[in-house]
Structure formats: structure tokens, C-alpha cells
Amino acid sequence: MKGFEATAVPDADVLDVAKAIVKVVDMPFGTRPLRVHIDPADDGAEIVNGVADRVRKELLHKMGLSDLLKPSQAK
């Protein structure tokens, strides 16, 4: 765990998470991102998750489930 502790950013501001939530909630319908990254350590998680998201999107396309990638209006 000491190695993991060394990756922590001592002056990271927890309010960054709250600010990101408010920003996403304030976005208009259909424009909210599927994932938001708050990574003060800049450890590469955003890049890894971006690759995983692209693979997931391609899989859904191949399965004929592309409609799951966008919100739909309630009727």
C-alpha cells in the first residue's frame, strides 16, 4: 500500500468532484458525458478508460445495441 500511497496528490481538492457533478447536472438533456474524469494524480486512468469506452462502443454497435449509447426521451 505504500507504493499506492505515493501516488496520492497531497493538495488535491475534493471540491473538484462536486464541481464536476454540478457541471454535468447543469448540461442539457442528451449532452451529458457517459464518464467524467477527476484525476489530480494524472496517472493515465483517463486514457485507459477512453480506450475501454471505444471498445465498449464498438461491441455495442456489433451487437446491434447502438441505441444504448444515447439517451432516449420518455414517452
PQR file with spaces between the fields and no chain letter, atoms N, CA, C, O and H, PARSE charges and radii, in Angstrom:
ATOM       1  N    MET     1       0.812   -1.202    0.000 -0.4000 1.5000
ATOM       2  CA   MET     1       0.000    0.000    0.000 -0.0000 2.0000
ATOM       3  C    MET     1       0.856    1.267    0.000  0.5500 1.7000
ATOM       4  O    MET     1       0.383    2.331   -0.399 -0.5500 1.4000
ATOM       5  N    LYS     2       2.101    1.163    0.441 -0.4000 1.5000
ATOM       6  CA   LYS     2       2.937    2.369    0.472 -0.0000 2.0000
ATOM       7  C    LYS     2       3.182    2.913   -0.935  0.5500 1.7000
ATOM       8  O    LYS     2       3.222    4.127   -1.139 -0.5500 1.4000
ATOM       9  H    LYS     2       2.486    0.299    0.765  0.4000 1.0000
ATOM      10  N    GLY     3       3.344    2.015   -1.896 -0.4000 1.5000
ATOM      11  CA   GLY     3       3.523    2.458   -3.273 -0.0000 2.0000
ATOM      12  C    GLY     3       2.295    3.186   -3.778  0.5500 1.7000
ATOM      13  O    GLY     3       2.401    4.202   -4.466 -0.5500 1.4000
ATOM      14  H    GLY     3       3.311    1.029   -1.730  0.4000 1.0000
ATOM      15  N    PHE     4       1.132    2.662   -3.435 -0.4000 1.5000
ATOM      16  CA   PHE     4      -0.121    3.306   -3.843 -0.0000 2.0000
ATOM      17  C    PHE     4      -0.264    4.659   -3.165  0.5500 1.7000
ATOM      18  O    PHE     4      -0.694    5.629   -3.789 -0.5500 1.4000
ATOM      19  H    PHE     4       1.047    1.837   -2.877  0.4000 1.0000
ATOM      20  N    GLU     5       0.094    4.726   -1.892 -0.4000 1.5000
ATOM      21  CA   GLU     5       0.014    5.996   -1.158 -0.0000 2.0000
ATOM      22  C    GLU     5       0.887    7.064   -1.808  0.5500 1.7000
ATOM      23  O    GLU     5       0.564    8.251   -1.759 -0.5500 1.4000
ATOM      24  H    GLU     5       0.443    3.938   -1.385  0.4000 1.0000
ATOM      25  N    ALA     6       1.986    6.643   -2.414 -0.4000 1.5000
ATOM      26  CA   ALA     6       2.906    7.597   -3.039 -0.0000 2.0000
ATOM      27  C    ALA     6       2.284    8.270   -4.263  0.5500 1.7000
ATOM      28  O    ALA     6       2.766    9.312   -4.706 -0.5500 1.4000
ATOM      29  H    ALA     6       2.249    5.679   -2.454  0.4000 1.0000
ATOM      30  N    THR     7       1.231    7.690   -4.805 -0.4000 1.5000
ATOM      31  CA   THR     7       0.589    8.283   -5.984 -0.0000 2.0000
ATOM      32  C    THR     7      -0.443    9.349   -5.608  0.5500 1.7000
ATOM      33  O    THR     7      -0.913   10.089   -6.472 -0.5500 1.4000
ATOM      34  H    THR     7       0.839    6.844   -4.444  0.4000 1.0000
ATOM      35  N    ALA     8      -0.789    9.425   -4.342 -0.4000 1.5000
ATOM      36  CA   ALA     8      -1.805   10.393   -3.904 -0.0000 2.0000
ATOM      37  C    ALA     8      -1.266   11.816   -4.002  0.5500 1.7000
ATOM      38  O    ALA     8      -0.107   12.082   -3.681 -0.5500 1.4000
ATOM      39  H    ALA     8      -0.407    8.824   -3.640  0.4000 1.0000
ATOM      40  N    VAL     9      -2.116   12.710   -4.445 -0.4000 1.5000
ATOM      41  CA   VAL     9      -1.744   14.120   -4.542 -0.0000 2.0000
ATOM      42  C    VAL     9      -2.144   14.775   -3.221  0.5500 1.7000
ATOM      43  O    VAL     9      -3.334   14.866   -2.919 -0.5500 1.4000
ATOM      44  H    VAL     9      -3.057   12.495   -4.706  0.4000 1.0000
ATOM      45  N    PRO    10      -1.171   15.232   -2.426 -0.5600 1.5000
ATOM      46  CA   PRO    10      -1.490   15.749   -1.091  0.2800 2.0000
ATOM      47  C    PRO    10      -2.385   16.989   -1.084  0.5500 1.7000
ATOM      48  O    PRO    10      -3.128   17.207   -0.126 -0.5500 1.4000
ATOM      49  N    ASP    11      -2.324   17.789   -2.124 -0.4000 1.5000
ATOM      50  CA   ASP    11      -3.126   19.012   -2.130 -0.0000 2.0000
ATOM      51  C    ASP    11      -4.335   18.914   -3.072  0.5500 1.7000
ATOM      52  O    ASP    11      -4.876   19.932   -3.503 -0.5500 1.4000
ATOM      53  H    ASP    11      -1.720   17.612   -2.902  0.4000 1.0000
ATOM      54  N    ALA    12      -4.751   17.685   -3.386 -0.4000 1.5000
ATOM      55  CA   ALA    12      -5.930   17.501   -4.238 -0.0000 2.0000
ATOM      56  C    ALA    12      -7.152   18.081   -3.536  0.5500 1.7000
ATOM      57  O    ALA    12      -7.331   17.917   -2.329 -0.5500 1.4000
ATOM      58  H    ALA    12      -4.311   16.858   -3.036  0.4000 1.0000
ATOM      59  N    ASP    13      -7.978   18.752   -4.307 -0.4000 1.5000
ATOM      60  CA   ASP    13      -9.155   19.411   -3.748 -0.0000 2.0000
ATOM      61  C    ASP    13     -10.388   18.548   -3.986  0.5500 1.7000
ATOM      62  O    ASP    13     -10.788   18.344   -5.132 -0.5500 1.4000
ATOM      63  H    ASP    13      -7.833   18.885   -5.287  0.4000 1.0000
ATOM      64  N    VAL    14     -10.994   18.039   -2.914 -0.4000 1.5000
ATOM      65  CA   VAL    14     -12.176   17.190   -3.041 -0.0000 2.0000
ATOM      66  C    VAL    14     -13.354   17.944   -3.652  0.5500 1.7000
ATOM      67  O    VAL    14     -14.287   17.325   -4.164 -0.5500 1.4000
ATOM      68  H    VAL    14     -10.668   18.204   -1.983  0.4000 1.0000
ATOM      69  N    LEU    15     -13.318   19.256   -3.602 -0.4000 1.5000
ATOM      70  CA   LEU    15     -14.391   20.049   -4.212 -0.0000 2.0000
ATOM      71  C    LEU    15     -14.409   19.920   -5.738  0.5500 1.7000
ATOM      72  O    LEU    15     -15.412   20.236   -6.377 -0.5500 1.4000
ATOM      73  H    LEU    15     -12.560   19.759   -3.186  0.4000 1.0000
ATOM      74  N    ASP    16     -13.300   19.457   -6.319 -0.4000 1.5000
ATOM      75  CA   ASP    16     -13.273   19.256   -7.769 -0.0000 2.0000
ATOM      76  C    ASP    16     -14.334   18.251   -8.200  0.5500 1.7000
ATOM      77  O    ASP    16     -14.916   18.384   -9.276 -0.5500 1.4000
ATOM      78  H    ASP    16     -12.485   19.201   -5.800  0.4000 1.0000
ATOM      79  N    VAL    17     -14.586   17.247   -7.368 -0.4000 1.5000
ATOM      80  CA   VAL    17     -15.609   16.243   -7.680 -0.0000 2.0000
ATOM      81  C    VAL    17     -16.993   16.888   -7.653  0.5500 1.7000
ATOM      82  O    VAL    17     -17.791   16.690   -8.569 -0.5500 1.4000
ATOM      83  H    VAL    17     -14.113   17.138   -6.494  0.4000 1.0000
ATOM      84  N    ALA    18     -17.273   17.653   -6.612 -0.4000 1.5000
ATOM      85  CA   ALA    18     -18.572   18.319   -6.506 -0.0000 2.0000
ATOM      86  C    ALA    18     -18.785   19.288   -7.665  0.5500 1.7000
ATOM      87  O    ALA    18     -19.883   19.358   -8.218 -0.5500 1.4000
ATOM      88  H    ALA    18     -16.625   17.814   -5.868  0.4000 1.0000
ATOM      89  N    LYS    19     -17.755   20.028   -8.035 -0.4000 1.5000
ATOM      90  CA   LYS    19     -17.865   20.975   -9.150 -0.0000 2.0000
ATOM      91  C    LYS    19     -18.152   20.238  -10.458  0.5500 1.7000
ATOM      92  O    LYS    19     -18.941   20.710  -11.277 -0.5500 1.4000
ATOM      93  H    LYS    19     -16.864   19.971   -7.586  0.4000 1.0000
ATOM      94  N    ALA    20     -17.516   19.088  -10.654 -0.4000 1.5000
ATOM      95  CA   ALA    20     -17.755   18.308  -11.869 -0.0000 2.0000
ATOM      96  C    ALA    20     -19.181   17.776  -11.906  0.5500 1.7000
ATOM      97  O    ALA    20     -19.803   17.745  -12.968 -0.5500 1.4000
ATOM      98  H    ALA    20     -16.875   18.704   -9.989  0.4000 1.0000
ATOM      99  N    ILE    21     -19.702   17.358  -10.761 -0.4000 1.5000
ATOM     100  CA   ILE    21     -21.082   16.865  -10.695 -0.0000 2.0000
ATOM     101  C    ILE    21     -22.055   17.980  -11.069  0.5500 1.7000
ATOM     102  O    ILE    21     -22.972   17.772  -11.864 -0.5500 1.4000
ATOM     103  H    ILE    21     -19.197   17.383   -9.899  0.4000 1.0000
ATOM     104  N    VAL    22     -21.852   19.156  -10.497 -0.4000 1.5000
ATOM     105  CA   VAL    22     -22.733   20.297  -10.791 -0.0000 2.0000
ATOM     106  C    VAL    22     -22.680   20.631  -12.276  0.5500 1.7000
ATOM     107  O    VAL    22     -23.712   20.900  -12.891 -0.5500 1.4000
ATOM     108  H    VAL    22     -21.107   19.325   -9.852  0.4000 1.0000
ATOM     109  N    LYS    23     -21.487   20.616  -12.852 -0.4000 1.5000
ATOM     110  CA   LYS    23     -21.338   20.929  -14.272 -0.0000 2.0000
ATOM     111  C    LYS    23     -22.114   19.931  -15.141  0.5500 1.7000
ATOM     112  O    LYS    23     -22.790   20.330  -16.090 -0.5500 1.4000
ATOM     113  H    LYS    23     -20.648   20.398  -12.353  0.4000 1.0000
ATOM     114  N    VAL    24     -22.019   18.636  -14.818 -0.4000 1.5000
ATOM     115  CA   VAL    24     -22.718   17.610  -15.594 -0.0000 2.0000
ATOM     116  C    VAL    24     -24.231   17.745  -15.423  0.5500 1.7000
ATOM     117  O    VAL    24     -24.972   17.657  -16.402 -0.5500 1.4000
ATOM     118  H    VAL    24     -21.470   18.311  -14.048  0.4000 1.0000
ATOM     119  N    VAL    25     -24.692   17.956  -14.200 -0.4000 1.5000
ATOM     120  CA   VAL    25     -26.127   18.072  -13.947 -0.0000 2.0000
ATOM     121  C    VAL    25     -26.704   19.279  -14.680  0.5500 1.7000
ATOM     122  O    VAL    25     -27.853   19.242  -15.121 -0.5500 1.4000
ATOM     123  H    VAL    25     -24.090   18.028  -13.404  0.4000 1.0000
ATOM     124  N    ASP    26     -25.930   20.335  -14.813 -0.4000 1.5000
ATOM     125  CA   ASP    26     -26.396   21.545  -15.493 -0.0000 2.0000
ATOM     126  C    ASP    26     -26.431   21.419  -17.018  0.5500 1.7000
ATOM     127  O    ASP    26     -26.981   22.294  -17.687 -0.5500 1.4000
ATOM     128  H    ASP    26     -24.996   20.364  -14.455  0.4000 1.0000
ATOM     129  N    MET    27     -25.862   20.362  -17.576 -0.4000 1.5000
ATOM     130  CA   MET    27     -25.833   20.192  -19.034 -0.0000 2.0000
ATOM     131  C    MET    27     -27.218   19.818  -19.554  0.5500 1.7000
ATOM     132  O    MET    27     -27.977   19.133  -18.868 -0.5500 1.4000
ATOM     133  H    MET    27     -25.415   19.651  -17.033  0.4000 1.0000
ATOM     134  N    PRO    28     -27.546   20.263  -20.754 -0.5600 1.5000
ATOM     135  CA   PRO    28     -28.849   19.932  -21.335  0.2800 2.0000
ATOM     136  C    PRO    28     -28.976   18.430  -21.617  0.5500 1.7000
ATOM     137  O    PRO    28     -27.983   17.719  -21.767 -0.5500 1.4000
ATOM     138  N    PHE    29     -30.228   17.975  -21.685 -0.4000 1.5000
ATOM     139  CA   PHE    29     -30.514   16.579  -21.991 -0.0000 2.0000
ATOM     140  C    PHE    29     -29.797   16.163  -23.268  0.5500 1.7000
ATOM     141  O    PHE    29     -29.789   16.890  -24.262 -0.5500 1.4000
ATOM     142  H    PHE    29     -31.036   18.553  -21.563  0.4000 1.0000
ATOM     143  N    GLY    30     -29.205   14.995  -23.220 -0.4000 1.5000
ATOM     144  CA   GLY    30     -28.539   14.441  -24.394 -0.0000 2.0000
ATOM     145  C    GLY    30     -27.110   14.880  -24.591  0.5500 1.7000
ATOM     146  O    GLY    30     -26.447   14.418  -25.519 -0.5500 1.4000
ATOM     147  H    GLY    30     -29.212   14.404  -22.413  0.4000 1.0000
ATOM     148  N    THR    31     -26.612   15.769  -23.731 -0.4000 1.5000
ATOM     149  CA   THR    31     -25.238   16.250  -23.900 -0.0000 2.0000
ATOM     150  C    THR    31     -24.312   15.781  -22.776  0.5500 1.7000
ATOM     151  O    THR    31     -23.104   16.009  -22.832 -0.5500 1.4000
ATOM     152  H    THR    31     -27.150   16.144  -22.977  0.4000 1.0000
ATOM     153  N    ARG    32     -24.868   15.138  -21.774 -0.4000 1.5000
ATOM     154  CA   ARG    32     -24.042   14.698  -20.643 -0.0000 2.0000
ATOM     155  C    ARG    32     -23.109   13.570  -21.073  0.5500 1.7000
ATOM     156  O    ARG    32     -23.528   12.645  -21.769 -0.5500 1.4000
ATOM     157  H    ARG    32     -25.849   14.953  -21.729  0.4000 1.0000
ATOM     158  N    PRO    33     -21.851   13.647  -20.660 -0.5600 1.5000
ATOM     159  CA   PRO    33     -20.916   12.579  -20.999  0.2800 2.0000
ATOM     160  C    PRO    33     -21.220   11.310  -20.191  0.5500 1.7000
ATOM     161  O    PRO    33     -21.802   11.376  -19.108 -0.5500 1.4000
ATOM     162  N    LEU    34     -20.821   10.171  -20.731 -0.4000 1.5000
ATOM     163  CA   LEU    34     -21.017    8.916  -20.012 -0.0000 2.0000
ATOM     164  C    LEU    34     -20.051    8.799  -18.831  0.5500 1.7000
ATOM     165  O    LEU    34     -20.336    8.112  -17.849 -0.5500 1.4000
ATOM     166  H    LEU    34     -20.348   10.118  -21.610  0.4000 1.0000
ATOM     167  N    ARG    35     -18.918    9.471  -18.939 -0.4000 1.5000
ATOM     168  CA   ARG    35     -17.911    9.383  -17.885 -0.0000 2.0000
ATOM     169  C    ARG    35     -17.209   10.727  -17.757  0.5500 1.7000
ATOM     170  O    ARG    35     -16.961   11.405  -18.754 -0.5500 1.4000
ATOM     171  H    ARG    35     -18.687   10.028  -19.736  0.4000 1.0000
ATOM     172  N    VAL    36     -16.894   11.105  -16.528 -0.4000 1.5000
ATOM     173  CA   VAL    36     -16.137   12.330  -16.247 -0.0000 2.0000
ATOM     174  C    VAL    36     -14.925   11.926  -15.417  0.5500 1.7000
ATOM     175  O    VAL    36     -15.034   11.119  -14.494 -0.5500 1.4000
ATOM     176  H    VAL    36     -17.096   10.554  -15.718  0.4000 1.0000
ATOM     177  N    HIS    37     -13.789   12.485  -15.747 -0.4000 1.5000
ATOM     178  CA   HIS    37     -12.554   12.136  -15.042 -0.0000 2.0000
ATOM     179  C    HIS    37     -12.121   13.266  -14.121  0.5500 1.7000
ATOM     180  O    HIS    37     -12.005   14.420  -14.533 -0.5500 1.4000
ATOM     181  H    HIS    37     -13.700   13.140  -16.497  0.4000 1.0000
ATOM     182  N    ILE    38     -11.890   12.912  -12.887 -0.4000 1.5000
ATOM     183  CA   ILE    38     -11.263   13.817  -11.922 -0.0000 2.0000
ATOM     184  C    ILE    38     -10.019   13.066  -11.458  0.5500 1.7000
ATOM     185  O    ILE    38     -10.112   12.128  -10.667 -0.5500 1.4000
ATOM     186  H    ILE    38     -11.984   11.974  -12.552  0.4000 1.0000
ATOM     187  N    ASP    39      -8.875   13.476  -11.945 -0.4000 1.5000
ATOM     188  CA   ASP    39      -7.648   12.713  -11.717 -0.0000 2.0000
ATOM     189  C    ASP    39      -6.487   13.644  -11.385  0.5500 1.7000
ATOM     190  O    ASP    39      -5.651   13.919  -12.246 -0.5500 1.4000
ATOM     191  H    ASP    39      -8.799   14.238  -12.587  0.4000 1.0000
ATOM     192  N    PRO    40      -6.426   14.133  -10.144 -0.5600 1.5000
ATOM     193  CA   PRO    40      -5.351   15.065   -9.794  0.2800 2.0000
ATOM     194  C    PRO    40      -3.962   14.437   -9.910  0.5500 1.7000
ATOM     195  O    PRO    40      -2.974   15.152  -10.075 -0.5500 1.4000
ATOM     196  N    ALA    41      -3.877   13.102   -9.826 -0.4000 1.5000
ATOM     197  CA   ALA    41      -2.574   12.440   -9.944 -0.0000 2.0000
ATOM     198  C    ALA    41      -2.139   12.314  -11.396  0.5500 1.7000
ATOM     199  O    ALA    41      -0.966   12.064  -11.673 -0.5500 1.4000
ATOM     200  H    ALA    41      -4.680   12.521   -9.692  0.4000 1.0000
ATOM     201  N    ASP    42      -3.079   12.485  -12.327 -0.4000 1.5000
ATOM     202  CA   ASP    42      -2.799   12.344  -13.747 -0.0000 2.0000
ATOM     203  C    ASP    42      -2.042   11.039  -14.016  0.5500 1.7000
ATOM     204  O    ASP    42      -0.965   11.027  -14.611 -0.5500 1.4000
ATOM     205  H    ASP    42      -4.031   12.689  -12.101  0.4000 1.0000
ATOM     206  N    ASP    43      -2.652    9.943  -13.552 -0.4000 1.5000
ATOM     207  CA   ASP    43      -1.989    8.642  -13.613 -0.0000 2.0000
ATOM     208  C    ASP    43      -2.312    7.828  -14.859  0.5500 1.7000
ATOM     209  O    ASP    43      -1.927    6.662  -14.953 -0.5500 1.4000
ATOM     210  H    ASP    43      -3.528    9.953  -13.068  0.4000 1.0000
ATOM     211  N    GLY    44      -3.004    8.420  -15.803 -0.4000 1.5000
ATOM     212  CA   GLY    44      -3.303    7.732  -17.052 -0.0000 2.0000
ATOM     213  C    GLY    44      -4.658    7.055  -17.088  0.5500 1.7000
ATOM     214  O    GLY    44      -5.014    6.455  -18.102 -0.5500 1.4000
ATOM     215  H    GLY    44      -3.317    9.367  -15.727  0.4000 1.0000
ATOM     216  N    ALA    45      -5.418    7.133  -16.018 -0.4000 1.5000
ATOM     217  CA   ALA    45      -6.729    6.474  -15.976 -0.0000 2.0000
ATOM     218  C    ALA    45      -7.656    7.010  -17.068  0.5500 1.7000
ATOM     219  O    ALA    45      -8.457    6.256  -17.619 -0.5500 1.4000
ATOM     220  H    ALA    45      -5.128    7.620  -15.194  0.4000 1.0000
ATOM     221  N    GLU    46      -7.557    8.280  -17.379 -0.4000 1.5000
ATOM     222  CA   GLU    46      -8.425    8.858  -18.410 -0.0000 2.0000
ATOM     223  C    GLU    46      -8.152    8.221  -19.772  0.5500 1.7000
ATOM     224  O    GLU    46      -9.080    7.969  -20.540 -0.5500 1.4000
ATOM     225  H    GLU    46      -6.905    8.892  -16.931  0.4000 1.0000
ATOM     226  N    ILE    47      -6.899    7.966  -20.064 -0.4000 1.5000
ATOM     227  CA   ILE    47      -6.536    7.331  -21.335 -0.0000 2.0000
ATOM     228  C    ILE    47      -7.024    5.886  -21.368  0.5500 1.7000
ATOM     229  O    ILE    47      -7.605    5.450  -22.361 -0.5500 1.4000
ATOM     230  H    ILE    47      -6.145    8.171  -19.439  0.4000 1.0000
ATOM     231  N    VAL    48      -6.792    5.147  -20.295 -0.4000 1.5000
ATOM     232  CA   VAL    48      -7.229    3.749  -20.224 -0.0000 2.0000
ATOM     233  C    VAL    48      -8.744    3.655  -20.344  0.5500 1.7000
ATOM     234  O    VAL    48      -9.250    2.816  -21.088 -0.5500 1.4000
ATOM     235  H    VAL    48      -6.320    5.502  -19.487  0.4000 1.0000
ATOM     236  N    ASN    49      -9.469    4.493  -19.631 -0.4000 1.5000
ATOM     237  CA   ASN    49     -10.927    4.471  -19.700 -0.0000 2.0000
ATOM     238  C    ASN    49     -11.428    4.880  -21.080  0.5500 1.7000
ATOM     239  O    ASN    49     -12.447    4.367  -21.544 -0.5500 1.4000
ATOM     240  H    ASN    49      -9.058    5.175  -19.027  0.4000 1.0000
ATOM     241  N    GLY    50     -10.730    5.788  -21.734 -0.4000 1.5000
ATOM     242  CA   GLY    50     -11.109    6.185  -23.086 -0.0000 2.0000
ATOM     243  C    GLY    50     -11.011    5.024  -24.063  0.5500 1.7000
ATOM     244  O    GLY    50     -11.881    4.846  -24.915 -0.5500 1.4000
ATOM     245  H    GLY    50      -9.902    6.204  -21.357  0.4000 1.0000
ATOM     246  N    VAL    51      -9.954    4.237  -23.936 -0.4000 1.5000
ATOM     247  CA   VAL    51      -9.796    3.050  -24.785 -0.0000 2.0000
ATOM     248  C    VAL    51     -10.903    2.046  -24.484  0.5500 1.7000
ATOM     249  O    VAL    51     -11.507    1.499  -25.407 -0.5500 1.4000
ATOM     250  H    VAL    51      -9.248    4.381  -23.243  0.4000 1.0000
ATOM     251  N    ALA    52     -11.174    1.800  -23.212 -0.4000 1.5000
ATOM     252  CA   ALA    52     -12.240    0.860  -22.828 -0.0000 2.0000
ATOM     253  C    ALA    52     -13.598    1.331  -23.351  0.5500 1.7000
ATOM     254  O    ALA    52     -14.408    0.516  -23.792 -0.5500 1.4000
ATOM     255  H    ALA    52     -10.684    2.245  -22.463  0.4000 1.0000
ATOM     256  N    ASP    53     -13.847    2.634  -23.305 -0.4000 1.5000
ATOM     257  CA   ASP    53     -15.115    3.178  -23.805 -0.0000 2.0000
ATOM     258  C    ASP    53     -15.246    2.958  -25.312  0.5500 1.7000
ATOM     259  O    ASP    53     -16.328    2.622  -25.794 -0.5500 1.4000
ATOM     260  H    ASP    53     -13.188    3.296  -22.947  0.4000 1.0000
ATOM     261  N    ARG    54     -14.156    3.145  -26.059 -0.4000 1.5000
ATOM     262  CA   ARG    54     -14.202    2.918  -27.508 -0.0000 2.0000
ATOM     263  C    ARG    54     -14.467    1.454  -27.826  0.5500 1.7000
ATOM     264  O    ARG    54     -15.234    1.147  -28.738 -0.5500 1.4000
ATOM     265  H    ARG    54     -13.278    3.418  -25.667  0.4000 1.0000
ATOM     266  N    VAL    55     -13.841    0.550  -27.085 -0.4000 1.5000
ATOM     267  CA   VAL    55     -14.062   -0.881  -27.296 -0.0000 2.0000
ATOM     268  C    VAL    55     -15.509   -1.244  -26.970  0.5500 1.7000
ATOM     269  O    VAL    55     -16.143   -1.998  -27.709 -0.5500 1.4000
ATOM     270  H    VAL    55     -13.217    0.799  -26.344  0.4000 1.0000
ATOM     271  N    ARG    56     -16.025   -0.718  -25.881 -0.4000 1.5000
ATOM     272  CA   ARG    56     -17.408   -0.981  -25.480 -0.0000 2.0000
ATOM     273  C    ARG    56     -18.381   -0.457  -26.537  0.5500 1.7000
ATOM     274  O    ARG    56     -19.363   -1.124  -26.862 -0.5500 1.4000
ATOM     275  H    ARG    56     -15.511   -0.106  -25.280  0.4000 1.0000
ATOM     276  N    LYS    57     -18.111    0.726  -27.069 -0.4000 1.5000
ATOM     277  CA   LYS    57     -18.965    1.311  -28.102 -0.0000 2.0000
ATOM     278  C    LYS    57     -18.979    0.425  -29.345  0.5500 1.7000
ATOM     279  O    LYS    57     -20.043    0.162  -29.906 -0.5500 1.4000
ATOM     280  H    LYS    57     -17.313    1.268  -26.805  0.4000 1.0000
ATOM     281  N    GLU    58     -17.819   -0.031  -29.774 -0.4000 1.5000
ATOM     282  CA   GLU    58     -17.738   -0.897  -30.950 -0.0000 2.0000
ATOM     283  C    GLU    58     -18.475   -2.216  -30.718  0.5500 1.7000
ATOM     284  O    GLU    58     -19.156   -2.708  -31.618 -0.5500 1.4000
ATOM     285  H    GLU    58     -16.955    0.183  -29.318  0.4000 1.0000
ATOM     286  N    LEU    59     -18.348   -2.781  -29.544 -0.4000 1.5000
ATOM     287  CA   LEU    59     -19.045   -4.017  -29.215 -0.0000 2.0000
ATOM     288  C    LEU    59     -20.559   -3.822  -29.285  0.5500 1.7000
ATOM     289  O    LEU    59     -21.271   -4.658  -29.842 -0.5500 1.4000
ATOM     290  H    LEU    59     -17.794   -2.381  -28.813  0.4000 1.0000
ATOM     291  N    LEU    60     -21.045   -2.724  -28.725 -0.4000 1.5000
ATOM     292  CA   LEU    60     -22.485   -2.451  -28.771 -0.0000 2.0000
ATOM     293  C    LEU    60     -22.962   -2.272  -30.211  0.5500 1.7000
ATOM     294  O    LEU    60     -24.053   -2.719  -30.563 -0.5500 1.4000
ATOM     295  H    LEU    60     -20.467   -2.044  -28.273  0.4000 1.0000
ATOM     296  N    HIS    61     -22.149   -1.620  -31.042 -0.4000 1.5000
ATOM     297  CA   HIS    61     -22.511   -1.477  -32.462 -0.0000 2.0000
ATOM     298  C    HIS    61     -22.631   -2.854  -33.110  0.5500 1.7000
ATOM     299  O    HIS    61     -23.608   -3.130  -33.806 -0.5500 1.4000
ATOM     300  H    HIS    61     -21.262   -1.257  -30.756  0.4000 1.0000
ATOM     301  N    LYS    62     -21.646   -3.713  -32.885 -0.4000 1.5000
ATOM     302  CA   LYS    62     -21.645   -5.047  -33.492 -0.0000 2.0000
ATOM     303  C    LYS    62     -22.819   -5.895  -33.011  0.5500 1.7000
ATOM     304  O    LYS    62     -23.301   -6.760  -33.742 -0.5500 1.4000
ATOM     305  H    LYS    62     -20.853   -3.489  -32.319  0.4000 1.0000
ATOM     306  N    MET    63     -23.273   -5.654  -31.805 -0.4000 1.5000
ATOM     307  CA   MET    63     -24.392   -6.417  -31.244 -0.0000 2.0000
ATOM     308  C    MET    63     -25.745   -5.824  -31.640  0.5500 1.7000
ATOM     309  O    MET    63     -26.792   -6.374  -31.300 -0.5500 1.4000
ATOM     310  H    MET    63     -22.881   -4.952  -31.211  0.4000 1.0000
ATOM     311  N    GLY    64     -25.718   -4.703  -32.358 -0.4000 1.5000
ATOM     312  CA   GLY    64     -26.958   -4.059  -32.744 -0.0000 2.0000
ATOM     313  C    GLY    64     -27.617   -3.300  -31.608  0.5500 1.7000
ATOM     314  O    GLY    64     -28.830   -3.089  -31.614 -0.5500 1.4000
ATOM     315  H    GLY    64     -24.867   -4.256  -32.635  0.4000 1.0000
ATOM     316  N    LEU    65     -26.823   -2.893  -30.641 -0.4000 1.5000
ATOM     317  CA   LEU    65     -27.360   -2.196  -29.466 -0.0000 2.0000
ATOM     318  C    LEU    65     -26.866   -0.754  -29.367  0.5500 1.7000
ATOM     319  O    LEU    65     -26.740   -0.212  -28.269 -0.5500 1.4000
ATOM     320  H    LEU    65     -25.838   -3.064  -30.636  0.4000 1.0000
ATOM     321  N    SER    66     -26.592   -0.142  -30.499 -0.4000 1.5000
ATOM     322  CA   SER    66     -26.078    1.229  -30.509 -0.0000 2.0000
ATOM     323  C    SER    66     -27.011    2.220  -29.831  0.5500 1.7000
ATOM     324  O    SER    66     -26.572    3.261  -29.341 -0.5500 1.4000
ATOM     325  H    SER    66     -26.694   -0.583  -31.391  0.4000 1.0000
ATOM     326  N    ASP    67     -28.305    1.895  -29.804 -0.4000 1.5000
ATOM     327  CA   ASP    67     -29.263    2.808  -29.181 -0.0000 2.0000
ATOM     328  C    ASP    67     -28.997    2.988  -27.689  0.5500 1.7000
ATOM     329  O    ASP    67     -29.483    3.948  -27.091 -0.5500 1.4000
ATOM     330  H    ASP    67     -28.662    1.050  -30.201  0.4000 1.0000
ATOM     331  N    LEU    68     -28.243    2.092  -27.085 -0.4000 1.5000
ATOM     332  CA   LEU    68     -27.919    2.224  -25.663 -0.0000 2.0000
ATOM     333  C    LEU    68     -26.885    3.317  -25.395  0.5500 1.7000
ATOM     334  O    LEU    68     -26.670    3.710  -24.248 -0.5500 1.4000
ATOM     335  H    LEU    68     -27.849    1.312  -27.571  0.4000 1.0000
ATOM     336  N    LEU    69     -26.255    3.798  -26.447 -0.4000 1.5000
ATOM     337  CA   LEU    69     -25.208    4.796  -26.290 -0.0000 2.0000
ATOM     338  C    LEU    69     -25.743    6.225  -26.186  0.5500 1.7000
ATOM     339  O    LEU    69     -24.989    7.150  -25.885 -0.5500 1.4000
ATOM     340  H    LEU    69     -26.430    3.479  -27.379  0.4000 1.0000
ATOM     341  N    LYS    70     -27.036    6.403  -26.432 -0.4000 1.5000
ATOM     342  CA   LYS    70     -27.642    7.729  -26.375 -0.0000 2.0000
ATOM     343  C    LYS    70     -28.906    7.687  -25.535  0.5500 1.7000
ATOM     344  O    LYS    70     -29.621    6.685  -25.544 -0.5500 1.4000
ATOM     345  H    LYS    70     -27.648    5.651  -26.676  0.4000 1.0000
ATOM     346  N    PRO    71     -29.190    8.758  -24.814 -0.5600 1.5000
ATOM     347  CA   PRO    71     -30.413    8.785  -24.025  0.2800 2.0000
ATOM     348  C    PRO    71     -31.644    8.871  -24.942  0.5500 1.7000
ATOM     349  O    PRO    71     -31.571    9.398  -26.053 -0.5500 1.4000
ATOM     350  N    SER    72     -32.732    8.360  -24.469 -0.4000 1.5000
ATOM     351  CA   SER    72     -33.976    8.464  -25.239 -0.0000 2.0000
ATOM     352  C    SER    72     -35.006    9.246  -24.419  0.5500 1.7000
ATOM     353  O    SER    72     -35.012    9.199  -23.188 -0.5500 1.4000
ATOM     354  H    SER    72     -32.791    7.932  -23.567  0.4000 1.0000
ATOM     355  N    GLN    73     -35.852    9.947  -25.116 -0.4000 1.5000
ATOM     356  CA   GLN    73     -36.903   10.716  -24.447 -0.0000 2.0000
ATOM     357  C    GLN    73     -37.968    9.782  -23.921  0.5500 1.7000
ATOM     358  O    GLN    73     -38.365    8.840  -24.608 -0.5500 1.4000
ATOM     359  H    GLN    73     -35.847    9.985  -26.115  0.4000 1.0000
ATOM     360  N    ALA    74     -38.435   10.028  -22.716 -0.4000 1.5000
ATOM     361  CA   ALA    74     -39.552    9.247  -22.167 -0.0000 2.0000
ATOM     362  C    ALA    74     -40.822    9.617  -22.928  0.5500 1.7000
ATOM     363  O    ALA    74     -41.042   10.783  -23.256 -0.5500 1.4000
ATOM     364  H    ALA    74     -38.113   10.793  -22.158  0.4000 1.0000
ATOM     365  N    LYS    75     -41.652    8.618  -23.203 -0.4000 1.5000
ATOM     366  CA   LYS    75     -42.891    8.881  -23.953 -0.0000 2.0000
ATOM     367  C    LYS    75     -44.088    8.887  -23.061  0.5500 1.7000
ATOM     368  O    LYS    75     -45.207    9.092  -23.531 -0.5500 1.4000
ATOM     369  H    LYS    75     -41.473    7.671  -22.936  0.4000 1.0000
